[in-house]
């Protein structure tokens, strides 16, 4: 049986960037309970256990507006309280300068 990758176009770009560079990561990790209805639950797009870092790919459609931004902030605080470095990677940055954005993210730095 072959696993099927279910991902957005943005996530596929990031997945390919990391795979091409042979960087070890987990994709779609349910570190905070996945898609549970509990406030603050999350599926993390990319998790790097070696550095306790996780990346959230922030598409404009799902992550803009008062309610999504509040939910995202709660998730981020919960992760940071657990000792994770959280890097939010925005759609606009990926589309404008993919390599630079992801190189900075590998250093634990956000652009937005």
C-alpha positions as CSV (number, residue, x, y, z in Angstrom):
1,X,0.0,0.0,0.0
2,X,1.3,3.5,-0.9
3,X,0.6,6.4,1.4
4,X,-0.9,9.4,-0.3
5,X,0.4,12.9,0.5
6,X,-2.5,15.2,1.3
7,X,-1.1,18.7,1.3
8,X,-1.7,22.2,0.0
9,X,0.3,23.6,-2.8
10,X,2.4,25.6,-0.4
11,X,3.1,22.6,1.8
12,X,4.2,20.6,-1.2
13,X,6.7,23.4,-2.1
14,X,8.1,23.2,1.4
15,X,8.1,19.4,1.5
16,X,10.1,19.3,-1.8
17,X,12.6,21.9,-0.5
18,X,13.3,19.9,2.6
19,X,13.4,16.5,0.9
20,X,15.7,17.8,-1.8
21,X,18.1,18.9,0.9
22,X,17.7,15.7,2.9
23,X,16.6,17.5,6.0
24,X,14.9,15.2,8.5
25,X,11.3,16.2,9.4
26,X,7.8,14.9,10.3
27,X,5.0,16.1,8.1
28,X,1.5,16.8,9.4
29,X,2.4,15.9,13.0
30,X,-0.5,15.8,15.4
31,X,1.6,17.2,18.2
32,X,-1.3,19.1,19.8
33,X,-4.2,16.7,19.2
34,X,-4.6,17.2,15.5
35,X,-7.9,18.5,14.2
36,X,-9.7,18.1,17.6
37,X,-12.3,20.8,18.3
38,X,-10.4,21.7,21.5
39,X,-9.2,25.3,21.4
40,X,-5.5,25.3,20.8
41,X,-5.3,21.8,19.2
42,X,-3.2,21.6,16.0
43,X,-1.7,19.6,13.4
44,X,1.8,21.0,12.7
45,X,2.8,21.2,9.1
46,X,6.5,20.4,9.7
47,X,8.2,19.2,12.9
48,X,12.0,19.0,13.4
49,X,12.5,17.0,16.6
50,X,16.2,17.3,16.5
51,X,15.9,21.1,17.1
52,X,12.5,21.2,18.9
53,X,11.3,23.4,16.0
54,X,8.0,23.3,14.2
55,X,6.8,25.2,11.1
56,X,3.3,26.3,10.4
57,X,2.5,27.1,6.8
58,X,0.2,30.1,7.0
59,X,-2.0,30.3,3.9
60,X,-3.9,33.6,3.6
61,X,-7.3,32.0,3.2
62,X,-7.2,29.9,6.5
63,X,-5.1,32.1,8.7
64,X,-6.3,35.7,8.2
65,X,-9.0,37.3,10.3
66,X,-9.8,37.7,14.0
67,X,-10.9,34.2,14.8
68,X,-8.1,32.3,12.9
69,X,-5.5,34.7,14.2
70,X,-6.6,34.2,17.8
71,X,-6.6,30.4,17.4
72,X,-3.2,30.5,15.8
73,X,-1.8,32.6,18.6
74,X,-3.2,30.2,21.3
75,X,-1.6,27.3,19.5
76,X,1.7,29.1,19.2
77,X,1.8,30.0,23.0
78,X,0.9,26.4,23.9
79,X,3.8,25.1,21.7
80,X,6.2,27.6,23.1
81,X,5.2,26.7,26.7
82,X,6.1,23.1,25.8
83,X,9.6,24.2,24.7
84,X,9.1,24.3,20.9
85,X,10.4,27.1,18.6
86,X,7.5,28.0,16.4
87,X,8.2,29.4,12.9
88,X,5.2,30.8,11.0
89,X,5.8,30.8,7.3
90,X,3.4,33.0,5.3
91,X,2.1,32.3,1.9
92,X,3.2,35.7,0.5
93,X,6.8,35.1,1.7
94,X,6.9,31.7,0.1
95,X,5.5,33.0,-3.2
96,X,7.9,35.9,-3.3
97,X,11.2,34.3,-2.2
98,X,10.9,30.6,-1.4
99,X,14.6,29.8,-0.8
100,X,15.3,32.8,1.4
101,X,12.2,32.3,3.5
102,X,12.9,28.6,4.1
103,X,16.6,29.2,4.8
104,X,15.6,31.8,7.4
105,X,13.0,29.3,8.8
106,X,15.7,26.7,9.2
107,X,17.5,29.2,11.4
108,X,14.4,29.5,13.5
109,X,13.5,33.0,12.1
110,X,10.2,34.3,10.8
111,X,9.9,36.9,8.1
112,X,6.4,38.2,8.9
